[in-house]
Each structure stands twice: as C-alpha cells, then as structure tokens.
Amino acid sequence: MGPTATGTAVRLGVDARRRRPRSDSASRQIAQQRRGYAGAVLRALARTHQGRPVAVVQRVLREALTSLGVRLSGAELHDLAAGISAGKPVALP
C-alpha cells in the first residue's frame, strides 16, 4: 500500500502517557547541575553587587536562587548578602 490520501502524519517517538518517571540518578544529576549553575550565578552576583546595601543584595539573591530551585533559610541568605556587600568571598552552604 502507498501513502493515504487523508494527509494524516505518523507520530514517531514516545507517547507522553507511557514515559517512565525519572530515575534517582537522573534526578540527582539534574540537582547537581542546578547547584553548579547556582554557584556560578552567586559568584556573578557577588562581583556585580559588591558594596551595595545588604537588603538589596538579599532581595536579588532570593529571586535569583529561588528561580534556580535553591532554597535557603533567611539567616543563610542574610549571611551571603552581608558577605557579598562586604566584598568577602562567598559560596553556597
């Protein structure tokens, strides 16, 4: 038989309902990648926000890190912001 005249396309690939959930190792790898990216974002923010008020740095940090899936307590966030404002080297806890 040849192609049909109805114009329907054959769908290749995996049906969304049949996909298996992510394995633990894949989830762990994704979390590591996000954490590495968050560290790079933290270093970039530390360079650009040095000397600014702690409250401003804290707000920017919270927005940037939350969007990357990194959640820090208020005290940890404040410590990072104070370190950045003072020009000290910082790293994620």
RAQUIRA-V183209 format. One record per residue. N is the residue number from 1. RES is the residue in one small letter. NEAR is the number of other ideal C-beta (glycine too) atoms within 8 Angstrom. Layout:
n-><N N>
res-><RES RES>
near-><NEAR NEAR>
//
This chain:
n-><1 2 3 4 5 6 7 8 9 10 11 12 13 14 15 16 17 18 19 20 21 22 23 24 25 26 27 28 29 30 31 32 33 34 35 36 37 38 39 40 41 42 43 44 45 46 47 48 49 50 51 52 53 54 55 56 57 58 59 60 61 62 63 64 65 66 67 68 69 70 71 72 73 74 75 76 77 78 79 80 81 82 83 84 85 86 87 88 89 90 91 92 93>
res-><m g p t a t g t a v r l g v d a r r r r p r s d s a s r q i a q q r r g y a g a v l r a l a r t h q g r p v a v v q r v l r e a l t s l g v r l s g a e l h d l a a g i s a g k p v a l p>
near-><1 3 3 6 4 4 5 5 4 4 4 3 4 5 6 5 4 5 7 3 4 7 6 6 6 8 9 8 8 9 9 8 8 11 10 8 9 13 10 8 11 15 9 8 13 12 7 6 12 9 5 7 6 9 7 9 14 12 8 10 14 10 8 11 14 9 6 10 8 10 5 11 5 6 6 9 13 10 8 14 13 9 11 15 13 6 6 6 5 9 6 9 4>
//
